[in-house]
Amino acid sequence: MNTVKKTTSGLEDIKINVKITLSALWVTLMLVYIYADILGFYSPGIIEKVMLGEIGGIQITEGFLVLMAGWMAIPSIMVFLSLVLKANINRWVNILLAVVSIVVLGATFFVGELSARYTLHAMVEGVFIALILWYAWRWPKQQR
């Protein structure tokens, strides 16, 4: 339910449904993931390492690629599911996936090579994952 609220500046301020907010956060997280990967290819020597079957000190195998494809599909799927799932299930799916995402993000600091660029992207990803968790956790009762 969207409601219009008048502000002191006279500008319209529309209250956005939590489902739309969560969907938008998943889109944003996905874009940060994509930009992090694309910008990573600009680092000297990275393309050569990828061509030799290694990325960030990790061997690129079919299993690794399948695992990463599955993991990266989650935000894409959540863009849709955040809009269509019933509120109570939606809330818990978002909370669960946000918690798992925080754990996985934390684990990436112990695997592969770290750089200032990766650390910055990871911090931004962490903020968006935390926002997903926050909005799902604080989902208003009347919207559930």
Backbone torsions as a table, in degrees:
resi	resn	phi	psi	omega
1	MET	NA	120.4	177.6
2	ASN	-98.6	132.1	176.6
3	THR	-123.8	149.0	179.5
4	VAL	-98.5	134.4	-179.6
5	LYS	-124.2	131.1	177.3
6	LYS	-79.3	138.6	177.7
7	THR	-110.2	166.6	179.7
8	THR	-65.8	-21.9	178.2
9	SER	-81.6	-7.9	-178.3
10	GLY	85.7	-2.3	179.1
11	LEU	-83.1	146.2	176.4
12	GLU	-71.9	137.5	175.8
13	ASP	-128.0	104.3	-176.1
14	ILE	-89.5	129.2	176.3
15	LYS	-75.6	124.4	-176.6
16	ILE	-95.3	132.8	178.1
17	ASN	-58.8	142.0	-177.0
18	VAL	-60.7	-30.3	177.4
19	LYS	-62.1	-43.7	179.3
20	ILE	-67.3	-40.2	178.1
21	THR	-60.8	-47.3	179.6
22	LEU	-62.8	-42.9	178.5
23	SER	-59.7	-45.0	179.6
24	ALA	-64.4	-36.2	177.6
25	LEU	-66.5	-38.6	177.0
26	TRP	-66.0	-39.0	176.4
27	VAL	-61.1	-46.3	-178.6
28	THR	-63.1	-43.5	177.9
29	LEU	-60.2	-42.9	178.8
30	MET	-61.1	-42.5	178.8
31	LEU	-64.0	-38.9	177.5
32	VAL	-64.2	-42.5	176.1
33	TYR	-57.1	-47.3	-177.6
34	ILE	-62.7	-48.7	-179.1
35	TYR	-62.9	-37.4	178.1
36	ALA	-61.1	-44.3	-179.9
37	ASP	-67.7	-43.8	-179.5
38	ILE	-63.5	-47.6	-179.3
39	LEU	-64.7	-28.3	177.2
40	GLY	-59.8	-30.7	179.8
41	PHE	-70.9	-13.8	177.9
42	TYR	-82.1	-11.4	177.7
43	SER	-70.2	134.8	-179.3
44	PRO	-56.1	132.2	175.1
45	GLY	86.0	-9.9	-176.3
46	ILE	-66.4	-46.6	-177.9
47	ILE	-61.0	-39.8	178.9
48	GLU	-63.1	-41.8	178.8
49	LYS	-64.6	-41.5	178.9
50	VAL	-62.3	-41.6	179.0
51	MET	-64.1	-26.9	177.3
52	LEU	-88.1	-1.1	175.1
53	GLY	93.3	28.3	179.9
54	GLU	-140.7	142.1	174.6
55	ILE	-141.6	123.2	179.6
56	GLY	57.4	33.3	-179.5
57	GLY	80.6	5.7	-179.1
58	ILE	-110.2	133.0	178.3
59	GLN	-69.8	129.1	178.1
60	ILE	-86.2	113.2	177.6
61	THR	-123.8	170.4	177.0
62	GLU	-61.1	-40.0	178.8
63	GLY	-62.6	-42.3	178.0
64	PHE	-61.7	-44.0	-178.8
65	LEU	-66.2	-39.0	177.6
66	VAL	-65.2	-44.3	178.4
67	LEU	-59.8	-46.7	-179.7
68	MET	-67.2	-37.4	177.6
69	ALA	-62.8	-43.4	177.7
70	GLY	-63.6	-44.9	-179.3
71	TRP	-64.0	-41.6	-178.7
72	MET	-76.0	-15.3	176.0
73	ALA	-74.8	-22.7	-176.2
74	ILE	-57.7	-51.1	179.4
75	PRO	-60.0	-38.5	178.9
76	SER	-61.2	-45.3	-179.7
77	ILE	-67.0	-38.3	-178.5
78	MET	-69.6	-24.8	173.9
79	VAL	-56.4	-47.3	-179.5
80	PHE	-74.0	-50.9	-175.4
81	LEU	-61.8	-33.5	178.8
82	SER	-63.1	-24.2	179.3
83	LEU	-89.3	-29.1	-170.1
84	VAL	-110.4	-21.6	-179.6
85	LEU	-68.4	150.5	173.9
86	LYS	-62.2	147.2	-169.1
87	ALA	-52.5	-48.3	-175.5
88	ASN	-65.5	-44.0	177.7
89	ILE	-66.7	-42.7	179.9
90	ASN	-55.7	-47.8	-179.5
91	ARG	-57.4	-49.5	-175.9
92	TRP	-71.1	-34.5	176.1
93	VAL	-64.6	-43.1	178.4
94	ASN	-65.0	-42.0	178.4
95	ILE	-62.8	-49.1	-179.1
96	LEU	-58.9	-49.6	-177.6
97	LEU	-68.5	-32.2	176.2
98	ALA	-66.5	-43.2	178.7
99	VAL	-64.0	-45.8	178.3
100	VAL	-61.4	-41.1	179.7
101	SER	-63.0	-38.7	178.1
102	ILE	-65.2	-41.7	178.7
103	VAL	-63.3	-46.5	180.0
104	VAL	-63.3	-43.9	178.7
105	LEU	-59.8	-44.4	177.8
106	GLY	-61.5	-38.6	-179.8
107	ALA	-65.2	-29.2	-177.8
108	THR	-65.1	-18.6	178.1
109	PHE	-75.6	-10.4	-179.5
110	PHE	-108.8	2.4	-178.9
111	VAL	-128.5	135.9	176.8
112	GLY	79.3	-166.0	-176.3
113	GLU	-101.2	139.5	178.2
114	LEU	-100.9	146.8	174.2
115	SER	-139.9	166.6	177.6
116	ALA	-61.7	-40.2	179.6
117	ARG	-62.0	-46.2	-179.8
118	TYR	-64.9	-42.3	-179.8
119	THR	-60.1	-42.4	177.8
120	LEU	-62.7	-48.1	178.7
121	HIS	-61.4	-40.3	179.8
122	ALA	-63.6	-38.8	178.0
123	MET	-65.2	-41.9	178.0
124	VAL	-64.8	-44.3	176.8
125	GLU	-58.2	-43.5	179.3
126	GLY	-59.3	-40.1	178.4
127	VAL	-62.8	-45.9	-178.6
128	PHE	-69.3	-36.0	175.7
129	ILE	-65.1	-42.1	178.1
130	ALA	-62.9	-36.9	177.2
131	LEU	-66.1	-39.3	175.8
132	ILE	-59.9	-47.4	179.1
133	LEU	-60.6	-44.6	-178.3
134	TRP	-61.8	-50.6	-178.4
135	TYR	-65.8	-39.4	178.7
136	ALA	-67.3	-42.7	-178.4
137	TRP	-64.8	-39.6	-175.8
138	ARG	-95.4	19.6	-179.5
139	TRP	-52.7	123.4	-178.7
140	PRO	-59.9	141.2	-176.8
141	LYS	-57.5	-41.8	-176.6
142	GLN	-68.2	-15.5	179.1
143	GLN	-94.6	-7.0	-178.6
144	ARG	-83.0	NA	NA
